[in-house]
Amino acid sequence: MDYNNLSAFGEVREYESMAGHVTLGVGGAARCYFRPHDLDALVASMTKIPSEIPLLVIGRGSNLLVTDAGFDGVVIDLASLQGISLDGTLLHCQAGCRMSQVAARCADAGLAGAEFMATVPGNIGGGVAMNAGAFGHQFSDILQRVALLHRDGRREAVAADALKMAYRHSVLPTGALVVGAEFELQRDDAEAIRGRIRAMRTKRGVSQPLAQPNCGSVFKNPPGDHAARLIEAAGLKGERCGQAQISPQHANFIVNLGGASSQDVLHLMTVAQRAVKLQSDIHLEPELKVVGSWCEQ
Ligand SMILES: Cc1cc2nc3c(=O)[nH]c(=O)nc-3n(C[C@H](O)[C@H](O)[C@H](O)COP(=O)(O)OP(=O)(O)OC[C@H]3O[C@@H](n4cnc5c(N)ncnc54)[C@H](O)[C@@H]3O)c2cc1C
């Protein structure tokens, strides 16, 4: 494929390091990085990408790691899809809206239900794909409908139920991109909503290593337990591989001390999985989405 054909629809960069597009700051190169101008350009571009070329859609890269070998396909960054509108208690967002901005917008409008988004550093599309959540709330609580774009350029609106959302899990049709989402919220006092957001932010600042590059929770919490507790119990807080470290502050976070590789991070994940299996006979399932080949334990 001649990737320059996509430049009519947006910004194209070949052999783009993914380290600059994920919050952990590690990763190999994408054969092609593509940031469409807007939704119409994205729709038009889909038919220009042959079906055999792999696609990877990204938001803020806040739960994503591309292996050091890179990604031999097109990475689509939906950051330009920023539309947001309110219709009574219904909120419509395009996929590139930041969750924190959505939470702030809802608070200003006196609409409750999206406060948890203020503490999750991803975009709406990534939030739908991951069923992101915090403080006992998650996307599936308020999500009504999702706008999808299929690889053949077909657009479809589906009810949230169709995504079979569960803890940090959604089932999207193969190859489909989330381009928008609709949420049902409830009226409440704006200052009360802002107060809840402030309280959530304060809690986060104390418990998580937010000053260092990281990717949020590396593993899902197993039923009835916490991945962080299990990793700490296995004696791995502070464990290092190269420039990656299991955070001394929160054992389910891996931080980049500066110049870490994806391999460093994956090695620590393997070490944690093995140690927790040995110590507690529990398999830790990654929450972090790893793109590329990796032998999960
Ligand atoms: C400091 C920190 C704290 C965090 N706290 C939380 C938390 O409390 N709760 C929580 O749930 N998560 C948390 N996370 C993880 C992360 O923010 C969420 O998983 C978020 O939903 C990812 O959004 P993103 O836009 O960054 O997606 P990305 O990381 O870019 O992508 C994640 C996955 O979603 C897919 N995807 C992204 N956009 C789309 C789209 N438009 N259509 C289809 N698929 C798509 C990607 O292909 C990938 O598989 C945290 C991360 C960090 C760094």
Ligand as a Chemical Component Dictionary entry (heavy atoms), coordinates in Angstrom:
data_LIG
# 
_chem_comp.id                   LIG 
_chem_comp.type                 NON-POLYMER 
_chem_comp.pdbx_formal_charge   0 
_chem_comp.three_letter_code    LIG 
# 
loop_
_chem_comp_atom.comp_id 
_chem_comp_atom.atom_id 
_chem_comp_atom.alt_atom_id 
_chem_comp_atom.type_symbol 
_chem_comp_atom.charge 
_chem_comp_atom.model_Cartn_x 
_chem_comp_atom.model_Cartn_y 
_chem_comp_atom.model_Cartn_z 
_chem_comp_atom.pdbx_ordinal 
LIG C1  C1  C 0 -2.721  7.137  35.539 1  
LIG C2  C2  C 0 -3.751  6.237  34.928 2  
LIG C3  C3  C 0 -4.894  5.932  35.628 3  
LIG C4  C4  C 0 -5.868  5.092  35.070 4  
LIG N1  N1  N 0 -6.987  4.829  35.801 5  
LIG C5  C5  C 0 -7.950  4.062  35.260 6  
LIG C6  C6  C 0 -9.160  3.814  35.977 7  
LIG O1  O1  O 0 -9.364  4.272  37.081 8  
LIG N2  N2  N 0 -10.095 3.043  35.381 9  
LIG C7  C7  C 0 -9.923  2.521  34.146 10 
LIG O2  O2  O 0 -10.839 1.844  33.649 11 
LIG N3  N3  N 0 -8.789  2.733  33.453 12 
LIG C8  C8  C 0 -7.809  3.493  33.960 13 
LIG N4  N4  N 0 -6.660  3.723  33.256 14 
LIG C9  C9  C 0 -6.469  3.068  31.955 15 
LIG C10 C10 C 0 -7.005  3.845  30.747 16 
LIG O3  O3  O 0 -7.068  5.243  31.001 17 
LIG C11 C11 C 0 -8.375  3.337  30.319 18 
LIG O4  O4  O 0 -8.340  1.972  29.962 19 
LIG C12 C12 C 0 -8.933  4.109  29.113 20 
LIG O5  O5  O 0 -10.237 3.673  28.847 21 
LIG C13 C13 C 0 -8.094  3.939  27.851 22 
LIG O6  O6  O 0 -8.480  4.962  26.956 23 
LIG P1  P1  P 0 -7.510  5.438  25.781 24 
LIG O7  O7  O 0 -8.250  6.433  24.978 25 
LIG O8  O8  O 0 -6.222  5.879  26.326 26 
LIG O9  O9  O 0 -7.355  4.079  24.979 27 
LIG P2  P2  P 0 -5.997  3.433  24.416 28 
LIG O10 O10 O 0 -5.092  3.123  25.548 29 
LIG O11 O11 O 0 -5.469  4.278  23.324 30 
LIG O12 O12 O 0 -6.563  2.062  23.830 31 
LIG C14 C14 C 0 -6.988  1.040  24.706 32 
LIG C15 C15 C 0 -7.701  -0.053 23.878 33 
LIG O13 O13 O 0 -8.905  0.484  23.340 34 
LIG C16 C16 C 0 -8.889  0.396  21.922 35 
LIG N5  N5  N 0 -9.517  1.620  21.419 36 
LIG C17 C17 C 0 -9.148  2.899  21.683 37 
LIG N6  N6  N 0 -9.956  3.749  21.052 38 
LIG C18 C18 C 0 -10.840 3.006  20.351 39 
LIG C19 C19 C 0 -11.919 3.322  19.469 40 
LIG N7  N7  N 0 -12.238 4.589  19.198 41 
LIG N8  N8  N 0 -12.606 2.300  18.914 42 
LIG C20 C20 C 0 -12.291 1.012  19.188 43 
LIG N9  N9  N 0 -11.288 0.654  20.011 44 
LIG C21 C21 C 0 -10.571 1.649  20.582 45 
LIG C22 C22 C 0 -7.424  0.310  21.533 46 
LIG O14 O14 O 0 -7.244  -0.308 20.270 47 
LIG C23 C23 C 0 -6.882  -0.523 22.683 48 
LIG O15 O15 O 0 -7.166  -1.888 22.477 49 
LIG C24 C24 C 0 -5.681  4.569  33.782 50 
LIG C25 C25 C 0 -4.528  4.880  33.058 51 
LIG C26 C26 C 0 -3.575  5.713  33.610 52 
LIG C27 C27 C 0 -2.351  6.070  32.810 53 
# 
loop_
_chem_comp_bond.comp_id 
_chem_comp_bond.atom_id_1 
_chem_comp_bond.atom_id_2 
_chem_comp_bond.value_order 
_chem_comp_bond.pdbx_ordinal 
LIG C1  C2  SING 1  
LIG C2  C3  SING 2  
LIG C2  C26 DOUB 3  
LIG C3  C4  DOUB 4  
LIG C4  N1  SING 5  
LIG C4  C24 SING 6  
LIG N1  C5  DOUB 7  
LIG C5  C6  SING 8  
LIG C5  C8  SING 9  
LIG C6  O1  DOUB 10 
LIG C6  N2  SING 11 
LIG N2  C7  SING 12 
LIG C7  O2  DOUB 13 
LIG C7  N3  SING 14 
LIG N3  C8  DOUB 15 
LIG C8  N4  SING 16 
LIG N4  C9  SING 17 
LIG N4  C24 SING 18 
LIG C9  C10 SING 19 
LIG C10 O3  SING 20 
LIG C10 C11 SING 21 
LIG C11 O4  SING 22 
LIG C11 C12 SING 23 
LIG C12 O5  SING 24 
LIG C12 C13 SING 25 
LIG C13 O6  SING 26 
LIG O6  P1  SING 27 
LIG P1  O7  DOUB 28 
LIG P1  O8  SING 29 
LIG P1  O9  SING 30 
LIG O9  P2  SING 31 
LIG P2  O10 DOUB 32 
LIG P2  O11 SING 33 
LIG P2  O12 SING 34 
LIG O12 C14 SING 35 
LIG C14 C15 SING 36 
LIG C15 O13 SING 37 
LIG C15 C23 SING 38 
LIG O13 C16 SING 39 
LIG C16 N5  SING 40 
LIG C16 C22 SING 41 
LIG N5  C17 SING 42 
LIG N5  C21 SING 43 
LIG C17 N6  DOUB 44 
LIG N6  C18 SING 45 
LIG C18 C19 SING 46 
LIG C18 C21 DOUB 47 
LIG C19 N7  SING 48 
LIG C19 N8  DOUB 49 
LIG N8  C20 SING 50 
LIG C20 N9  DOUB 51 
LIG N9  C21 SING 52 
LIG C22 O14 SING 53 
LIG C22 C23 SING 54 
LIG C23 O15 SING 55 
LIG C24 C25 DOUB 56 
LIG C25 C26 SING 57 
LIG C26 C27 SING 58 
# 
